[in-house]
């Protein structure tokens, strides 16, 4: 099978959600072959996602820096939420905006 057809089959499976059996019938290929081809593509994508530093070594330091900044931002948000919770308990007033409320 040529690479263009294989890429087309993988794309159809990912975008339209076409099953292995339907793809096999449509393209006249054994369904186990399509299953293996899709699994191989899935493993290839997962390995690229797991190791972005190896794929782009010049971005390694940037990724580490961004991860650290993200960790700090999440920590800051968590601390702000805790401060709001404590203030709400001490003041006895719900400080958070309720979702779905109408503006006056």
C-alpha positions as CSV (number, residue, x, y, z in Angstrom):
1,X,0.0,0.0,0.0
2,X,1.4,3.4,-0.9
3,X,1.9,6.1,1.7
4,X,-0.6,8.5,0.3
5,X,-3.4,5.9,0.6
6,X,-2.3,5.0,4.1
7,X,-2.3,8.7,5.1
8,X,-5.7,9.1,3.6
9,X,-7.1,6.1,5.6
10,X,-5.5,7.4,8.8
11,X,-6.9,10.8,8.2
12,X,-10.4,9.5,7.5
13,X,-10.3,7.4,10.7
14,X,-9.2,10.3,12.8
15,X,-11.5,13.0,11.3
16,X,-14.7,11.1,10.6
17,X,-14.3,8.3,13.1
18,X,-14.8,5.6,10.5
19,X,-14.3,2.1,11.9
20,X,-11.6,-0.3,11.0
21,X,-14.1,-2.7,9.4
22,X,-15.7,0.1,7.2
23,X,-12.3,1.3,6.1
24,X,-11.3,-2.3,5.2
25,X,-14.4,-2.8,3.1
26,X,-14.1,0.6,1.5
27,X,-10.5,0.2,0.5
28,X,-10.4,-3.6,0.0
29,X,-7.7,-4.2,2.6
30,X,-7.7,-6.6,5.5
31,X,-9.0,-5.0,8.7
32,X,-6.1,-6.3,10.8
33,X,-3.7,-4.5,8.5
34,X,-5.7,-1.2,9.0
35,X,-5.7,-1.8,12.7
36,X,-2.0,-2.3,12.8
37,X,-1.4,0.8,10.6
38,X,-3.5,2.9,12.9
39,X,-1.8,1.6,16.0
40,X,1.6,2.3,14.5
41,X,0.5,5.8,13.7
42,X,-0.9,6.2,17.3
43,X,2.4,5.1,18.8
44,X,4.3,7.4,16.5
45,X,2.2,10.4,17.7
46,X,2.5,9.4,21.3
47,X,6.3,9.2,21.2
48,X,6.4,12.7,19.5
49,X,4.2,14.1,22.3
50,X,6.2,12.5,25.1
51,X,9.6,13.7,23.9
52,X,9.3,17.2,22.5
53,X,12.8,18.1,23.7
54,X,14.2,15.4,21.5
55,X,12.2,16.5,18.4
56,X,13.2,20.1,18.9
57,X,16.4,20.3,21.0
58,X,16.6,24.1,20.8
59,X,13.2,24.4,22.6
60,X,14.3,22.2,25.5
61,X,15.1,25.1,27.8
62,X,12.1,27.1,26.7
63,X,9.8,24.1,27.5
64,X,11.3,23.7,31.0
65,X,10.9,27.5,31.6
66,X,7.3,27.4,30.4
67,X,6.5,24.4,32.6
68,X,7.9,26.2,35.6
69,X,5.9,29.3,34.8
70,X,2.7,27.2,34.4
71,X,3.3,25.5,37.8
72,X,3.7,28.9,39.4
73,X,0.6,30.3,37.8
74,X,-1.5,27.3,38.9
75,X,-0.1,27.6,42.5
76,X,-1.0,31.3,42.5
77,X,-4.6,30.5,41.4
78,X,-4.9,27.9,44.1
79,X,-3.7,30.3,46.7
80,X,-6.1,33.0,45.5
81,X,-9.0,30.5,45.7
82,X,-8.0,29.6,49.3
83,X,-7.8,33.3,50.2
84,X,-11.3,33.8,48.8
85,X,-12.6,30.8,50.7
86,X,-11.1,32.0,54.0
87,X,-12.4,35.5,53.5
88,X,-15.9,34.2,52.7
89,X,-15.9,32.1,55.9
90,X,-14.7,35.0,58.1
91,X,-17.0,37.6,56.7
92,X,-19.9,35.3,56.3
93,X,-20.5,36.6,52.7
94,X,-20.2,34.7,49.5
95,X,-17.6,36.6,47.5
96,X,-17.6,34.5,44.4
97,X,-19.7,35.5,41.5
98,X,-22.5,33.0,40.9
99,X,-22.6,31.6,37.3
100,X,-25.8,32.3,35.4
101,X,-26.7,35.5,37.3
102,X,-28.3,38.3,35.3
103,X,-26.8,41.8,35.2
104,X,-28.9,44.5,36.6
